[in-house]
């Protein structure tokens, strides 16, 4: 009887600890979720400014899940119509999200309205294991025009392949938008 009591007390104690931990995590999520969302929106706006210049504004935000792209692209999640302060359209920016065995990455991929050319990449989240190598040896060089998007041998090849896939999907999505 004494050993059953020990098991019951241990079980109840662990249950109370688990319940308290769950409530604590849930409470922290409720408190911080709005701040996290606002910070991500700021990061996206900053990324668009990085690509298009400081006067760039998001004139329209479209969630791909509610759009015609929903079943076509696996990394493109949202796109933005980008304008300048005078409401002149500058192009499209796509928020892409992908992951592989080395981690997640979220990028903004921008395209010029006039030339329909790839304009640049901005990193929103880079949780890749070799993120510094990926950023220094691939992403920054692609942004500068010193490296072709298809040249993924950079010391973080799997991350570069993922970024290349994200750029290619965003390119296809931009081409679809310009057809309309």
OpenMM code with the backbone's topology and positions (N, CA, C; nanometers):
from openmm import Vec3, app, unit

residues = "UNK UNK UNK UNK UNK UNK UNK UNK UNK UNK UNK UNK UNK UNK UNK UNK UNK UNK UNK UNK UNK UNK UNK UNK UNK UNK UNK UNK UNK UNK UNK UNK UNK UNK UNK UNK UNK UNK UNK UNK UNK UNK UNK UNK UNK UNK UNK UNK UNK UNK UNK UNK UNK UNK UNK UNK UNK UNK UNK UNK UNK UNK UNK UNK UNK UNK UNK UNK UNK UNK UNK UNK UNK UNK UNK UNK UNK UNK UNK UNK UNK UNK UNK UNK UNK UNK UNK UNK UNK UNK UNK UNK UNK UNK UNK UNK UNK UNK UNK UNK UNK UNK UNK UNK UNK UNK UNK UNK UNK UNK UNK UNK UNK UNK UNK UNK UNK UNK UNK UNK UNK UNK UNK UNK UNK UNK UNK UNK UNK UNK UNK UNK UNK UNK UNK UNK UNK UNK UNK UNK UNK UNK UNK UNK UNK UNK UNK UNK UNK UNK UNK UNK UNK UNK UNK UNK UNK UNK UNK UNK UNK UNK UNK UNK UNK UNK UNK UNK UNK UNK UNK UNK UNK UNK UNK UNK UNK UNK UNK UNK".split()
positions = [
    Vec3(0.0818, -0.1190, 0.0000),
    Vec3(0.0000, 0.0000, 0.0000),
    Vec3(0.0866, 0.1260, 0.0000),
    Vec3(0.1976, 0.1225, 0.0751),
    Vec3(0.2864, 0.2387, 0.0844),
    Vec3(0.3513, 0.2679, -0.0507),
    Vec3(0.3870, 0.1626, -0.1273),
    Vec3(0.4508, 0.1851, -0.2572),
    Vec3(0.3507, 0.2425, -0.3579),
    Vec3(0.2229, 0.2017, -0.3508),
    Vec3(0.1207, 0.2582, -0.4388),
    Vec3(0.1038, 0.4074, -0.4098),
    Vec3(0.1101, 0.4420, -0.2820),
    Vec3(0.0955, 0.5820, -0.2442),
    Vec3(0.2104, 0.6656, -0.3020),
    Vec3(0.3343, 0.6093, -0.3005),
    Vec3(0.4493, 0.6798, -0.3573),
    Vec3(0.4281, 0.7042, -0.5066),
    Vec3(0.3780, 0.6029, -0.5764),
    Vec3(0.3548, 0.6162, -0.7208),
    Vec3(0.2462, 0.7206, -0.7505),
    Vec3(0.1422, 0.7205, -0.6700),
    Vec3(0.0335, 0.8168, -0.6897),
    Vec3(0.0832, 0.9584, -0.6621),
    Vec3(0.1568, 0.9787, -0.5535),
    Vec3(0.2105, 1.1105, -0.5196),
    Vec3(0.3058, 1.1579, -0.6287),
    Vec3(0.3940, 1.0686, -0.6767),
    Vec3(0.4882, 1.1051, -0.7832),
    Vec3(0.4131, 1.1413, -0.9113),
    Vec3(0.3120, 1.0635, -0.9453),
    Vec3(0.2336, 1.0903, -1.0662),
    Vec3(0.1600, 1.2240, -1.0575),
    Vec3(0.0973, 1.2478, -0.9426),
    Vec3(0.0243, 1.3733, -0.9242),
    Vec3(0.1219, 1.4918, -0.9270),
    Vec3(0.2358, 1.4786, -0.8608),
    Vec3(0.3362, 1.5853, -0.8597),
    Vec3(0.3836, 1.6168, -1.0008),
    Vec3(0.4176, 1.5149, -1.0794),
    Vec3(0.4618, 1.5358, -1.2172),
    Vec3(0.3495, 1.5947, -1.3025),
    Vec3(0.2282, 1.5518, -1.2794),
    Vec3(0.1140, 1.6078, -1.3514),
    Vec3(0.0953, 1.7554, -1.3223),
    Vec3(0.1090, 1.7943, -1.1961),
    Vec3(0.0959, 1.9348, -1.1572),
    Vec3(0.2081, 2.0179, -1.2194),
    Vec3(0.3301, 1.9643, -1.2202),
    Vec3(0.4435, 2.0346, -1.2811),
    Vec3(0.4192, 2.0520, -1.4309),
    Vec3(0.3738, 1.9470, -1.4976),
    Vec3(0.3464, 1.9545, -1.6414),
    Vec3(0.2359, 2.0555, -1.6708),
    Vec3(0.1300, 2.0538, -1.5906),
    Vec3(0.0198, 2.1466, -1.6112),
    Vec3(0.0669, 2.2912, -1.5888),
    Vec3(0.1431, 2.3156, -1.4836),
    Vec3(0.1938, 2.4499, -1.4558),
    Vec3(0.2862, 2.4971, -1.5683),
    Vec3(0.3701, 2.4070, -1.6180),
    Vec3(0.4594, 2.4420, -1.7288),
    Vec3(0.3796, 2.4774, -1.8535),
    Vec3(0.2779, 2.3986, -1.8832),
    Vec3(0.1930, 2.4261, -1.9991),
    Vec3(0.1225, 2.5599, -1.9870),
    Vec3(0.0720, 2.5898, -1.8696),
    Vec3(0.0060, 2.7193, -1.8470),
    Vec3(0.1048, 2.8349, -1.8606),
    Vec3(0.2257, 2.8154, -1.8113),
    Vec3(0.3288, 2.9183, -1.8201),
    Vec3(0.3665, 2.9442, -1.9668),
    Vec3(0.3856, 2.8383, -2.0440),
    Vec3(0.4184, 2.8531, -2.1858),
    Vec3(0.3019, 2.9181, -2.2606),
    Vec3(0.1805, 2.8731, -2.2342),
    Vec3(0.0629, 2.9322, -2.2977),
    Vec3(0.0472, 3.0791, -2.2633),
    Vec3(0.0697, 3.1139, -2.1392),
    Vec3(0.0615, 3.2536, -2.0962),
    Vec3(0.1679, 3.3393, -2.1638),
    Vec3(0.2896, 3.2867, -2.1728),
    Vec3(0.3968, 3.3607, -2.2411),
    Vec3(0.3621, 3.3812, -2.3883),
    Vec3(0.3026, 3.2812, -2.4506),
    Vec3(0.2624, 3.2929, -2.5908),
    Vec3(0.1561, 3.4006, -2.6079),
    Vec3(0.0580, 3.4024, -2.5203),
    Vec3(-0.0485, 3.5026, -2.5283),
    Vec3(0.0094, 3.6432, -2.5125),
    Vec3(0.1027, 3.6584, -2.4218),
    Vec3(0.1618, 3.7897, -2.3942),
    Vec3(0.2507, 3.8363, -2.5099),
    Vec3(0.3266, 3.7458, -2.5729),
    Vec3(0.4282, 3.7863, -2.6703),
    Vec3(0.3884, 3.7727, -2.8166),
    Vec3(0.2776, 3.7064, -2.8487),
    Vec3(0.2472, 3.6785, -2.9893),
    Vec3(0.2260, 3.8050, -3.0712),
    Vec3(0.1638, 3.9078, -3.0149),
    Vec3(0.1437, 4.0326, -3.0891),
    Vec3(0.2765, 4.1040, -3.1141),
    Vec3(0.3646, 4.1040, -3.0147),
    Vec3(0.4962, 4.1665, -3.0305),
    Vec3(0.5783, 4.0936, -3.1353),
    Vec3(0.5722, 3.9625, -3.1349),
    Vec3(0.6455, 3.8835, -3.2330),
    Vec3(0.5944, 3.9139, -3.3733),
    Vec3(0.4638, 3.9220, -3.3899),
    Vec3(0.4048, 3.9515, -3.5207),
    Vec3(0.4448, 4.0912, -3.5675),
    Vec3(0.4401, 4.1902, -3.4786),
    Vec3(0.4789, 4.3268, -3.5142),
    Vec3(0.6268, 4.3335, -3.5532),
    Vec3(0.7108, 4.2627, -3.4796),
    Vec3(0.8536, 4.2620, -3.5113),
    Vec3(0.8799, 4.1973, -3.6469),
    Vec3(0.8064, 4.0915, -3.6789),
    Vec3(0.8239, 4.0281, -3.8088),
    Vec3(0.7763, 4.1214, -3.9203),
    Vec3(0.6669, 4.1919, -3.8996),
    Vec3(0.6187, 4.2884, -3.9993),
    Vec3(0.7196, 4.4008, -4.0192),
    Vec3(0.7821, 4.4467, -3.9106),
    Vec3(0.8871, 4.5489, -3.9211),
    Vec3(1.0054, 4.4947, -4.0002),
    Vec3(1.0426, 4.3703, -3.9754),
    Vec3(1.1548, 4.3076, -4.0455),
    Vec3(1.1241, 4.2964, -4.1945),
    Vec3(1.0006, 4.2623, -4.2288),
    Vec3(0.9604, 4.2530, -4.3690),
    Vec3(0.9650, 4.3909, -4.4345),
    Vec3(0.9105, 4.4922, -4.3682),
    Vec3(0.9141, 4.6289, -4.4220),
    Vec3(1.0580, 4.6769, -4.4372),
    Vec3(1.1416, 4.6437, -4.3417),
    Vec3(1.2828, 4.6795, -4.3495),
    Vec3(1.3503, 4.6085, -4.4665),
    Vec3(1.3155, 4.4816, -4.4870),
    Vec3(1.3710, 4.4063, -4.5990),
    Vec3(1.3295, 4.4643, -4.7327),
    Vec3(1.2056, 4.5066, -4.7428),
    Vec3(1.1575, 4.5685, -4.8670),
    Vec3(1.2305, 4.7007, -4.8893),
    Vec3(1.2529, 4.7773, -4.7839),
    Vec3(1.3297, 4.9016, -4.7959),
    Vec3(1.4740, 4.8734, -4.8361),
    Vec3(1.5285, 4.7644, -4.7861),
    Vec3(1.6651, 4.7246, -4.8211),
    Vec3(1.6758, 4.6954, -4.9710),
    Vec3(1.5732, 4.6348, -5.0273),
    Vec3(1.5741, 4.5987, -5.1696),
    Vec3(1.5393, 4.7181, -5.2568),
    Vec3(1.4350, 4.7931, -5.2217),
    Vec3(1.3807, 4.8984, -5.3076),
    Vec3(1.4222, 5.0399, -5.2686),
    Vec3(1.4846, 5.0573, -5.1548),
    Vec3(1.5230, 5.1910, -5.1089),
    Vec3(1.4350, 5.2363, -4.9942),
    Vec3(1.4802, 5.3394, -4.9239),
    Vec3(1.4115, 5.3807, -4.8007),
    Vec3(1.2726, 5.4395, -4.8230),
    Vec3(1.2413, 5.4823, -4.9447),
    Vec3(1.1094, 5.5394, -4.9716),
    Vec3(1.0064, 5.4357, -5.0152),
    Vec3(1.0449, 5.3091, -5.0152),
    Vec3(0.9535, 5.2033, -5.0586),
    Vec3(0.8443, 5.1790, -4.9553),
    Vec3(0.7240, 5.1579, -5.0055),
    Vec3(0.6083, 5.1318, -4.9205),
    Vec3(0.5350, 5.0082, -4.9709),
    Vec3(0.4766, 4.9350, -4.8783),
    Vec3(0.3930, 4.8218, -4.9166),
    Vec3(0.2552, 4.8775, -4.9488),
    Vec3(0.2163, 4.8712, -5.0761),
    Vec3(0.0858, 4.9257, -5.1139),
    Vec3(-0.0233, 4.8202, -5.1080),
    Vec3(0.0166, 4.6937, -5.1140),
    Vec3(-0.0814, 4.5861, -5.1086),
    Vec3(-0.0121, 4.4590, -5.0619),
    Vec3(-0.0768, 4.3853, -4.9721),
    Vec3(-0.0235, 4.2592, -4.9195),
    Vec3(-0.1236, 4.1498, -4.9537),
    Vec3(-0.0752, 4.0435, -5.0176),
    Vec3(-0.1637, 3.9347, -5.0583),
    Vec3(-0.1126, 3.8041, -4.9982),
    Vec3(-0.2014, 3.7351, -4.9276),
    Vec3(-0.1689, 3.6050, -4.8704),
    Vec3(-0.1887, 3.5006, -4.9791),
    Vec3(-0.0851, 3.4265, -5.0099),
    Vec3(-0.0898, 3.3296, -5.1198),
    Vec3(-0.1934, 3.2205, -5.0949),
    Vec3(-0.2182, 3.1847, -4.9705),
    Vec3(-0.3168, 3.0797, -4.9413),
    Vec3(-0.4564, 3.1188, -4.9884),
    Vec3(-0.4823, 3.2479, -4.9947),
    Vec3(-0.6130, 3.2952, -5.0386),
    Vec3(-0.6096, 3.3381, -5.1851),
    Vec3(-0.4992, 3.3125, -5.2521),
    Vec3(-0.4797, 3.3588, -5.3886),
    Vec3(-0.4702, 3.2388, -5.4835),
    Vec3(-0.4525, 3.2685, -5.6091),
    Vec3(-0.4442, 3.1632, -5.7115),
    Vec3(-0.3171, 3.0807, -5.7009),
    Vec3(-0.2154, 3.1284, -5.6291),
    Vec3(-0.0895, 3.0559, -5.6160),
    Vec3(-0.0942, 2.9453, -5.5107),
    Vec3(-0.2042, 2.9324, -5.4396),
    Vec3(-0.2120, 2.8465, -5.3217),
    Vec3(-0.1587, 2.7057, -5.3448),
    Vec3(-0.1894, 2.6443, -5.4553),
    Vec3(-0.1477, 2.5056, -5.4774),
    Vec3(-0.0308, 2.4936, -5.5740),
    Vec3(0.0285, 2.6049, -5.6132),
    Vec3(0.1334, 2.6031, -5.7142),
    Vec3(0.2726, 2.6088, -5.6521),
    Vec3(0.2922, 2.6944, -5.5528),
    Vec3(0.4244, 2.7182, -5.4967),
    Vec3(0.4319, 2.6703, -5.3529),
    Vec3(0.5408, 2.6025, -5.3195),
    Vec3(0.5531, 2.5528, -5.1827),
    Vec3(0.6299, 2.6467, -5.0908),
    Vec3(0.7094, 2.7396, -5.1452),
    Vec3(0.7848, 2.8307, -5.0582),
    Vec3(0.7284, 2.9723, -5.0549),
    Vec3(0.6551, 3.0142, -5.1573),
    Vec3(0.5997, 3.1499, -5.1619),
    Vec3(0.4760, 3.1545, -5.0729),
    Vec3(0.4792, 3.2422, -4.9715),
    Vec3(0.3675, 3.2517, -4.8768),
    Vec3(0.2863, 3.3796, -4.8919),
    Vec3(0.3535, 3.4889, -4.9215),
    Vec3(0.2853, 3.6175, -4.9389),
    Vec3(0.3583, 3.6952, -5.0465),
    Vec3(0.2867, 3.7880, -5.1074),
    Vec3(0.3555, 3.8828, -5.1926),
    Vec3(0.3004, 4.0214, -5.1676),
    Vec3(0.3823, 4.1187, -5.2007),
    Vec3(0.3525, 4.2577, -5.1721),
    Vec3(0.3707, 4.3387, -5.2994),
    Vec3(0.2771, 4.4282, -5.3254),
    Vec3(0.2993, 4.5286, -5.4281),
    Vec3(0.3751, 4.6406, -5.3595),
    Vec3(0.4865, 4.6799, -5.4184),
    Vec3(0.5721, 4.7813, -5.3589),
    Vec3(0.5618, 4.9085, -5.4424),
    Vec3(0.5405, 5.0205, -5.3734),
    Vec3(0.5300, 5.1510, -5.4387),
    Vec3(0.6254, 5.2480, -5.3715),
    Vec3(0.6468, 5.3626, -5.4377),
    Vec3(0.7240, 5.4685, -5.3739),
    Vec3(0.6273, 5.5640, -5.3034),
    Vec3(0.6795, 5.6687, -5.2440),
    Vec3(0.5952, 5.7613, -5.1670),
    Vec3(0.4931, 5.8346, -5.2537),
    Vec3(0.5171, 5.8394, -5.3869),
    Vec3(0.4230, 5.9030, -5.4789),
    Vec3(0.3245, 5.8031, -5.5386),
    Vec3(0.3214, 5.6830, -5.4832),
    Vec3(0.2319, 5.5743, -5.5249),
    Vec3(0.2638, 5.5195, -5.6649),
    Vec3(0.3900, 5.5343, -5.7083),
    Vec3(0.4349, 5.4731, -5.8330),
    Vec3(0.4804, 5.3310, -5.8025),
    Vec3(0.4248, 5.2353, -5.8751),
    Vec3(0.4560, 5.0958, -5.8488),
    Vec3(0.6029, 5.0674, -5.8799),
    Vec3(0.6717, 5.0051, -5.7841),
    Vec3(0.8132, 4.9715, -5.7969),
    Vec3(0.8356, 4.8250, -5.8339),
    Vec3(0.7404, 4.7383, -5.7985),
    Vec3(0.7551, 4.5967, -5.8300),
    Vec3(0.6827, 4.5098, -5.7298),
    Vec3(0.7209, 4.3829, -5.7312),
    Vec3(0.6650, 4.2850, -5.6389),
    Vec3(0.7744, 4.2312, -5.5485),
    Vec3(0.7393, 4.2081, -5.4239),
    Vec3(0.8279, 4.1430, -5.3279),
    Vec3(0.7541, 4.0210, -5.2743),
    Vec3(0.8233, 3.9098, -5.2679),
    Vec3(0.7638, 3.7840, -5.2252),
    Vec3(0.8281, 3.7383, -5.0953),
    Vec3(0.7445, 3.7034, -4.9977),
    Vec3(0.7963, 3.6426, -4.8746),
    Vec3(0.7955, 3.4931, -4.8972),
    Vec3(0.9143, 3.4356, -4.8925),
    Vec3(0.9287, 3.2923, -4.9135),
    Vec3(0.9781, 3.2292, -4.7843),
    Vec3(0.9384, 3.1060, -4.7627),
    Vec3(0.9763, 3.0346, -4.6413),
    Vec3(1.0096, 2.8921, -4.6794),
    Vec3(1.1272, 2.8457, -4.6404),
    Vec3(1.1668, 2.7092, -4.6720),
    Vec3(1.2498, 2.6498, -4.5604),
    Vec3(1.2659, 2.5191, -4.5665),
    Vec3(1.3487, 2.4522, -4.4669),
    Vec3(1.4100, 2.3275, -4.5276),
    Vec3(1.5207, 2.2872, -4.4695),
    Vec3(1.5865, 2.1622, -4.5053),
    Vec3(1.6450, 2.1047, -4.3767),
    Vec3(1.7298, 2.0047, -4.3895),
    Vec3(1.7879, 1.9407, -4.2713),
    Vec3(1.8754, 2.0365, -4.1908),
    Vec3(1.9146, 2.1484, -4.2498),
    Vec3(2.0030, 2.2437, -4.1838),
    Vec3(1.9296, 2.3605, -4.1188),
    Vec3(1.7977, 2.3652, -4.1321),
    Vec3(1.7202, 2.4691, -4.0656),
    Vec3(1.6270, 2.5440, -4.1582),
    Vec3(1.5580, 2.6440, -4.0997),
    Vec3(1.4593, 2.7248, -4.1724),
    Vec3(1.5243, 2.8523, -4.2237),
    Vec3(1.4633, 2.9064, -4.3298),
    Vec3(1.5038, 3.0365, -4.3796),
    Vec3(1.3815, 3.1057, -4.4395),
    Vec3(1.3667, 3.2333, -4.4095),
    Vec3(1.2595, 3.3153, -4.4650),
    Vec3(1.3244, 3.4340, -4.5334),
    Vec3(1.2856, 3.4573, -4.6583),
    Vec3(1.3450, 3.5633, -4.7383),
    Vec3(1.2384, 3.6518, -4.8000),
    Vec3(1.2763, 3.7744, -4.8306),
    Vec3(1.1994, 3.8619, -4.9178),
    Vec3(1.2763, 3.8645, -5.0492),
    Vec3(1.2071, 3.8331, -5.1591),
    Vec3(1.2690, 3.8325, -5.2914),
    Vec3(1.1977, 3.9386, -5.3741),
    Vec3(1.2731, 4.0369, -5.4230),
    Vec3(1.2134, 4.1497, -5.4932),
    Vec3(1.2396, 4.1492, -5.6427),
    Vec3(1.1423, 4.2043, -5.7186),
    Vec3(1.1509, 4.2137, -5.8642),
    Vec3(1.1107, 4.3536, -5.9070),
    Vec3(1.1808, 4.4070, -6.0050),
    Vec3(1.1572, 4.5411, -6.0559),
    Vec3(1.0351, 4.5445, -6.1465),
    Vec3(0.9530, 4.6466, -6.1316),
    Vec3(0.8306, 4.6599, -6.2100),
    Vec3(0.8593, 4.6888, -6.3571),
    Vec3(0.9569, 4.7722, -6.3847),
    Vec3(0.9840, 4.8146, -6.5216),
    Vec3(1.0511, 4.7050, -6.6040),
    Vec3(1.1584, 4.6475, -6.5497),
    Vec3(1.2362, 4.5481, -6.6252),
    Vec3(1.1935, 4.4046, -6.5977),
    Vec3(1.1149, 4.3843, -6.4948),
    Vec3(1.0723, 4.2524, -6.4479),
    Vec3(1.1918, 4.1675, -6.4030),
    Vec3(1.3030, 4.2319, -6.3751),
    Vec3(1.4248, 4.1621, -6.3363),
    Vec3(1.4296, 4.1405, -6.1849),
    Vec3(1.5017, 4.0356, -6.1464),
    Vec3(1.5313, 4.0089, -6.0067),
    Vec3(1.6042, 4.1309, -5.9510),
    Vec3(1.5584, 4.1806, -5.8357),
    Vec3(1.6147, 4.3027, -5.7785),
    Vec3(1.7014, 4.2754, -5.6562),
    Vec3(1.6663, 4.1756, -5.5772),
    Vec3(1.7467, 4.1462, -5.4593),
    Vec3(1.6749, 4.0587, -5.3589),
    Vec3(1.7513, 4.0207, -5.2570),
    Vec3(1.7026, 3.9336, -5.1497),
    Vec3(1.7272, 4.0043, -5.0170),
    Vec3(1.6340, 3.9897, -4.9258),
    Vec3(1.6529, 4.0342, -4.7888),
    Vec3(1.6176, 3.9176, -4.6969),
    Vec3(1.6993, 3.8975, -4.5969),
    Vec3(1.6791, 3.7863, -4.5037),
    Vec3(1.5897, 3.8314, -4.3894),
    Vec3(1.4812, 3.7574, -4.3681),
    Vec3(1.3923, 3.7827, -4.2547),
    Vec3(1.4348, 3.6934, -4.1380),
    Vec3(1.4510, 3.5635, -4.1656),
    Vec3(1.4943, 3.4665, -4.0656),
    Vec3(1.5933, 3.3718, -4.1324),
    Vec3(1.7066, 3.3482, -4.0688),
    Vec3(1.8032, 3.2508, -4.1198),
    Vec3(1.8496, 3.1637, -4.0047),
    Vec3(1.7903, 3.0461, -3.9951),
    Vec3(1.8247, 2.9508, -3.8903),
    Vec3(1.9073, 2.8355, -3.9459),
    Vec3(1.9671, 2.8548, -4.0647),
    Vec3(2.0504, 2.7524, -4.1256),
    Vec3(2.1756, 2.7305, -4.0407),
    Vec3(2.2214, 2.6070, -4.0329),
    Vec3(2.3405, 2.5736, -3.9550),
    Vec3(2.4605, 2.6557, -4.0009),
    Vec3(2.4796, 2.6675, -4.1305),
    Vec3(2.5918, 2.7428, -4.1861),
    Vec3(2.5442, 2.8779, -4.2383),
    Vec3(2.4679, 2.9490, -4.1574),
    Vec3(2.4057, 3.0737, -4.2046),
    Vec3(2.5068, 3.1814, -4.2408),
    Vec3(2.6142, 3.1946, -4.1680),
    Vec3(2.7145, 3.2961, -4.2010),
    Vec3(2.7780, 3.2659, -4.3356),
    Vec3(2.8112, 3.1406, -4.3589),
    Vec3(2.8688, 3.1001, -4.4870),
    Vec3(2.7697, 3.1239, -4.5993),
    Vec3(2.6448, 3.0871, -4.5780),
    Vec3(2.5404, 3.1070, -4.6781),
    Vec3(2.5241, 3.2548, -4.7101),
    Vec3(2.5170, 3.3375, -4.6084),
    Vec3(2.4958, 3.4812, -4.6287),
    Vec3(2.6165, 3.5481, -4.6939),
    Vec3(2.7381, 3.5155, -4.6466),
    Vec3(2.8587, 3.5804, -4.6988),
    Vec3(2.8987, 3.5300, -4.8367),
    Vec3(2.8860, 3.4000, -4.8594),
    Vec3(2.9383, 3.3404, -4.9830),
    Vec3(2.8337, 3.3181, -5.0910),
    Vec3(2.7065, 3.3411, -5.0589),
    Vec3(2.6037, 3.3211, -5.1611),
    Vec3(2.5074, 3.4402, -5.1676),
    Vec3(2.4306, 3.4633, -5.0629),
    Vec3(2.3243, 3.5639, -5.0677),
    Vec3(2.3796, 3.7037, -5.0958),
    Vec3(2.4814, 3.7466, -5.0232),
    Vec3(2.5342, 3.8818, -5.0455),
    Vec3(2.5950, 3.8950, -5.1846),
    Vec3(2.6583, 3.7901, -5.2351),
    Vec3(2.7175, 3.7950, -5.3689),
    Vec3(2.6103, 3.7958, -5.4778),
    Vec3(2.5003, 3.7218, -5.4562),
    Vec3(2.3883, 3.7254, -5.5508),
    Vec3(2.3282, 3.8657, -5.5512),
    Vec3(2.3123, 3.9253, -5.4351),
    Vec3(2.2575, 4.0613, -5.4259),
    Vec3(2.3449, 4.1637, -5.4979),
    Vec3(2.4763, 4.1460, -5.4903),
    Vec3(2.5691, 4.2385, -5.5557),
    Vec3(2.5826, 4.2114, -5.7053),
    Vec3(2.5270, 4.0997, -5.7533),
    Vec3(2.5417, 4.0630, -5.8938),
    Vec3(2.6747, 3.9967, -5.9235),
    Vec3(2.7462, 3.9565, -5.8194),
    Vec3(2.8773, 3.8943, -5.8356),
    Vec3(2.8702, 3.7422, -5.8435),
    Vec3(2.7517, 3.6870, -5.8250),
    Vec3(2.7345, 3.5423, -5.8300),
    Vec3(2.6011, 3.5132, -5.8960),
    Vec3(2.5995, 3.4155, -5.9842),
    Vec3(2.4772, 3.3724, -6.0502),
    Vec3(2.3932, 3.2916, -5.9512),
    Vec3(2.2646, 3.3068, -5.9567),
    Vec3(2.1738, 3.2354, -5.8663),
    Vec3(2.1944, 3.0845, -5.8771),
    Vec3(2.2241, 3.0342, -5.9958),
    Vec3(2.2408, 2.8899, -6.0170),
    Vec3(2.3726, 2.8350, -5.9629),
    Vec3(2.4696, 2.9199, -5.9320),
    Vec3(2.5995, 2.8766, -5.8798),
    Vec3(2.5895, 2.8616, -5.7280),
    Vec3(2.5551, 2.7410, -5.6826),
    Vec3(2.5258, 2.7192, -5.5407),
    Vec3(2.6422, 2.6622, -5.4605),
    Vec3(2.7551, 2.6365, -5.5229),
    Vec3(2.8707, 2.5817, -5.4496),
    Vec3(2.9384, 2.6944, -5.3727),
    Vec3(2.9097, 2.6983, -5.2415),
    Vec3(2.9568, 2.8121, -5.1622),
    Vec3(3.0021, 2.7737, -5.0216),
    Vec3(3.0035, 2.6474, -4.9890),
    Vec3(3.0357, 2.6056, -4.8524),
    Vec3(2.9110, 2.5803, -4.7694),
    Vec3(2.7977, 2.6226, -4.8203),
    Vec3(2.6674, 2.5962, -4.7578),
    Vec3(2.5727, 2.5592, -4.8718),
    Vec3(2.6122, 2.4573, -4.9465),
    Vec3(2.5450, 2.4225, -5.0717),
    Vec3(2.3977, 2.3897, -5.0535),
    Vec3(2.3624, 2.3173, -4.9494),
    Vec3(2.2217, 2.2817, -4.9307),
    Vec3(2.1371, 2.4049, -4.8992),
    Vec3(2.1915, 2.4963, -4.8219),
    Vec3(2.1211, 2.6222, -4.7959),
    Vec3(2.1089, 2.7049, -4.9227),
    Vec3(2.2159, 2.7089, -5.0028),
    Vec3(2.2127, 2.7838, -5.1288),
    Vec3(2.1128, 2.7226, -5.2264),
    Vec3(2.1044, 2.5893, -5.2291),
    Vec3(2.0045, 2.5241, -5.3155),
    Vec3(1.8634, 2.5620, -5.2729),
    Vec3(1.8403, 2.5690, -5.1432),
    Vec3(1.7092, 2.6088, -5.0921),
    Vec3(1.6785, 2.7538, -5.1305),
    Vec3(1.7747, 2.8431, -5.1138),
    Vec3(1.7556, 2.9833, -5.1511),
    Vec3(1.7305, 2.9944, -5.3009),
    Vec3(1.8060, 2.9200, -5.3804),
    Vec3(1.7868, 2.9194, -5.5259),
    Vec3(1.6445, 2.8757, -5.5604),
    Vec3(1.5964, 2.7699, -5.4949),
    Vec3(1.4593, 2.7222, -5.5171),
    Vec3(1.3574, 2.8313, -5.4823),
    Vec3(1.3822, 2.9013, -5.3732),
    Vec3(1.2912, 3.0075, -5.3302),
    Vec3(1.2916, 3.1228, -5.4314),
    Vec3(1.4086, 3.1588, -5.4808),
    Vec3(1.4192, 3.2654, -5.5816),
    Vec3(1.3485, 3.2228, -5.7097),
    Vec3(1.3701, 3.0984, -5.7519),
    Vec3(1.3072, 3.0500, -5.8751),
    Vec3(1.1553, 3.0463, -5.8637),
    Vec3(1.1028, 3.0045, -5.7484),
    Vec3(0.9570, 3.0046, -5.7299),
    Vec3(0.9020, 3.1472, -5.7300),
    Vec3(0.9730, 3.2384, -5.6643),
    Vec3(0.9292, 3.3778, -5.6629),
    Vec3(0.9350, 3.4362, -5.8044),
    Vec3(1.0355, 3.3983, -5.8815),
    Vec3(1.0463, 3.4445, -6.0210),
    Vec3(0.9260, 3.3967, -6.1017),
    Vec3(0.8898, 3.2700, -6.0865),
    Vec3(0.7726, 3.2159, -6.1574),
    Vec3(0.6451, 3.2875, -6.1138),
    Vec3(0.6315, 3.3129, -5.9868),
    Vec3(0.5121, 3.3827, -5.9369),
    Vec3(0.5062, 3.5247, -5.9913),
    Vec3(0.6205, 3.5930, -5.9954),
    Vec3(0.6236, 3.7297, -6.0484),
    Vec3(0.5846, 3.7286, -6.1975),
    Vec3(0.6357, 3.6315, -6.2715),
    Vec3(0.6007, 3.6215, -6.4140),
    Vec3(0.4502, 3.6000, -6.4323),
    Vec3(0.3900, 3.5202, -6.3449),
    Vec3(0.2445, 3.4990, -6.3508),
    Vec3(0.1687, 3.6286, -6.3252),
    Vec3(0.2165, 3.7074, -6.2291),
    Vec3(0.1507, 3.8348, -6.1980),
    Vec3(0.1618, 3.9329, -6.3138),
    Vec3(0.2747, 3.9344, -6.3815),
    Vec3(0.2918, 4.0270, -6.4932),
    Vec3(0.2120, 3.9852, -6.6154),
    Vec3(0.1733, 3.8576, -6.6225),
    Vec3(0.0900, 3.8116, -6.7338),
    Vec3(-0.0527, 3.8661, -6.7227),
    Vec3(-0.0969, 3.8859, -6.5977),
    Vec3(-0.2365, 3.9286, -6.5727),
    Vec3(-0.2659, 4.0658, -6.6255),
] * unit.nanometer
topology = app.Topology()
chain = topology.addChain("A")
for resn in residues:
    res = topology.addResidue(resn, chain)
    for name in ("N", "CA", "C"):
        topology.addAtom(name, app.Element.getBySymbol(name[0]), res)
